[in-house]
Amino acid sequence: AINYLYKLYTRMKLYKNFIINFFFTFLSIFLTLIICEFTLRIKHAIVPNYDIEMWKYAKQLKQKDFNPKIGHVHIKNKSAFLQNVEIKINNHGHRDIYLSNDILQKYEKRFLILGSSITLGWGVPNENTFSNVLNEISKSNNKNWLFVNGGIGNYNTERYVNNYFKNWKQLDFTEIVVQFFVNDTELIKPNESNFFTQHSHLGVVLWRLYNSYKASLKKENIIEYYQKKYDDKYQGFQIAKKELKNLKRHCDSKKINCTIVMMPDIHKLNPYNLFFINQKILTLSKELGIPYLDLLPALKNYDEKMLWNKHQDPHPNSFSHKIIAEEIYTFLSK
C-alpha cells in the first residue's frame, strides 16, 4: 500500500509539473506574440507596410459580393487613409465625387475608367490620379468632359466588366476606357484566411513570408509565368476575351465608345520582356474593333524608379499618373 501511494504521489507530482510547465510555456508564447504584434503595429503606423495597407483596404473599404465573377466591391460612401493617402468612395462605389445621371448629363462626354488598383490610384492622392488629372487637362482645354475613376483593387477583366454590368451600366456614360494590366487574365481565387491573418499584423507578415518562400522555390520566371497566362488555351485568357467581347457588344448596343489602354508592368521597362502581352491585346482589340492605346512607349522613356511609389509599393506614383493622363487625353482628342 505504501508503494502504491508513493507511485500515485510521484505521478501526481509529474502531472502537476507538466501542467505548470505547459502553462508558463503557453503564457510565454502568448506574451511574445502580443509584444510582436504591438511592435509591428507601432512600426507600421510610422512606416507604412504595403501588405498591411492592402489588408486594411480589404477590411475597411471592401465588402463581399456573392457573384463569384465579381468577388468584392467597394463599400459606398466610406473613406480610409491607406498608404498615407485618403481613399474616399462615392455613392456608387467609385473613388470619385458624388454622382447621379443628372450630374453626368451636364457633360458632353462622360468617361468611365475600368481597371484594378492602378486605375484606383493606390498610394496616390486623389487629385493626382490620372482620372482626376484628365479632368484638369480637359478643363484647361475647354472640354466639357468628365472622367470617373472606376478602379477597384484586386480586380481582373472578368471582375471589372461584370461589376460594371451589375452596378454601373445604369449610369449614363458615353465612353468606357478599359485600363488593361498584364495580370488581368489571372484567375483570382477567394482569399484563404483564418483568425490570425484576419485580425493581426503578425499574421499578415508571416503569411506573406510563407508565400514568398513558396514562390522562391519555383523555378518559373516572370516571362514563363505570363506566357502561360496568355496562352490561347489558358482559362483566364479565354475569360478575359469573352468579357471584353461582352463589353463591346453592350457598348455597340448602347452607342457607347469603348477604348483599351494597355498599362505595362513598370518594374523593368528597359528592356521590356513582356511585350508579347501588348501584342496579344493589340491583336484582340483589332478583332473586337476597339481602339487601342499602348502606354509602354511613353513610360519606358523614364528610369523605373522615377515611376514607383514609396514604401515598397509597386504601383505607379503621381508622376506616372501625370504621364498616363497626358497620353490618354492626346489619344482621345484625336
GISUL-V367750 format. One record per helix or strand. SS is the DSSP state (hx for helix, st for strand). FROM is the first residue (numbers start at 0). LEN is the number of residues. If there is no record, write none. Layout:
ss	from	len
SS	FROM	LEN
SS	FROM	LEN
This chain:
ss	from	len
hx	1	45
hx	49	12
st	61	3
st	71	3
st	78	4
st	84	4
hx	100	4
st	108	7
hx	116	4
hx	125	3
hx	129	11
st	144	7
hx	156	12
st	174	7
hx	194	5
hx	200	17
hx	221	8
hx	234	20
st	256	7
hx	274	14
st	290	4
hx	295	4
hx	303	3
st	307	1
st	315	1
hx	317	16
